[in-house]
Amino acid sequence: MVKISVQEEDFDAGREMAEVRARNPKVGAVASFIGVVRDVNEGAGVATMTLEHYPGMTEKALKAIVDEAAGRWEVLDCTVIHRVGRLEPTDQIVLVAVASGHRGDAFAACEFIMDYLKTRAPFWKKEETPQGARWVEAKDSDDASAGRWK
């Protein structure tokens, strides 16, 4: 089973990972990643971050990323939750939880999904800083991380 959710509400990471683990008795490993809003980015203080997305297209892109991971590694179950709207430092942004029979597949698939999410999913971030609002640009380091999976 794959759970994809783009939502404004916060999520309970522990509950989500327990559900991923419990849905299939063949699960031997669950690897996860939680992204959090930082209070500093590129040397500037961040008061808030607003995330926007393209409804429908975003969920489709996330599902395609998970499907690609499942084609490369044993993925028995997966949950991807990405928040949108106004967030503050320490708020959770994203959860990726991947269940597999073995840790190697779970770790690799989780990292792959996160790397591709950063570069292929249609999200836009705007930060409020003391210098004013600014859109967060794509980073070369994110492209490099995703490029290693080709």
Secondary structure, DSSP 8 states (H G I E B T S, - for coil): -EEEEEESS---HHHHHHHHHHT-TT--EEEEEEEE--SEETTEE-SEEEEEE-TTHHHHHHHHHHHHHHHHS--SEEEEEEE-EEE-TT-EEEEEEEEESSHHHHHHHHHHHHHHHHHHS-EEEEEEETTEEEE----HHHHHHHHTT-
